Amino acid sequence: MSEVEENRLLDSEFQTISSEPLIERLNLETDLGTIDLLVNKEAAEFIISVLLEFLAEGAGEDAPKFMVHTEQ
């Protein structure tokens, strides 16, 4: 792989480490190897919010195929 190529996400999986407090191990398989992260509730909410912002930019065939409902 050349230096100008991006590191692509190939697969992901998670394993719950603890329910209280909520902690999971997130494994991201990439072109360059595995990224292993411990994620708490706050970090998971941040990741989801960033991904939802990204998906909201999609249009046409790239438009999100789901709706998110939240209770406040």
C-alpha positions in Angstrom: 0.0 0.0 0.0 1.4 3.4 -0.9 1.6 6.4 1.4 -1.1 8.2 -0.4 -3.8 5.5 0.1 -6.2 5.9 3.0 -6.4 3.3 5.8 -9.8 1.7 5.1 -12.1 0.1 7.7 -12.6 -3.5 6.7 -14.6 -4.9 9.6 -15.5 -4.1 13.2 -16.8 -6.0 16.2 -17.3 -5.3 19.9 -17.3 -7.1 23.2 -19.0 -5.8 26.3 -16.6 -5.6 29.1 -18.9 -4.2 31.8 -22.6 -3.3 32.0 -22.2 -1.0 35.0 -20.4 1.2 34.1 -21.0 0.5 30.4 -17.6 -0.3 28.8 -16.9 -2.2 25.6 -13.9 -3.2 23.6 -14.2 -2.0 20.0 -12.0 -3.8 17.4 -11.6 -2.1 14.1 -9.9 -4.1 11.4 -8.1 -1.9 8.9 -5.7 -2.2 6.0 -2.9 -1.4 8.4 -4.0 -3.8 11.2 -6.3 -3.9 14.1 -7.2 -0.8 16.2 -8.4 -2.0 19.7 -10.2 0.6 21.8 -12.0 0.6 25.2 -15.1 2.7 24.9 -17.3 4.0 27.6 -20.9 5.4 27.2 -19.8 9.0 26.6 -17.3 8.0 24.0 -19.9 5.8 22.2 -22.4 8.6 22.2 -19.7 10.9 20.7 -18.8 8.4 18.0 -22.5 7.9 17.1 -23.1 11.7 16.9 -20.2 12.2 14.6 -21.2 9.3 12.4 -24.8 10.6 12.2 -23.5 14.0 11.1 -21.5 12.3 8.4 -24.5 10.3 7.2 -26.7 13.3 7.2 -24.5 14.8 4.4 -25.4 11.9 2.1 -27.8 12.5 -0.8 -29.4 10.3 -3.5 -27.9 6.8 -3.3 -25.7 7.9 -0.4 -28.7 9.2 1.7 -29.2 7.4 5.0 -31.6 4.4 4.8 -32.8 4.7 8.4 -34.3 7.2 10.8 -33.2 8.0 14.3 -35.7 8.7 17.0 -34.6 9.9 20.4 -36.5 10.6 23.6 -35.3 13.6 25.5 
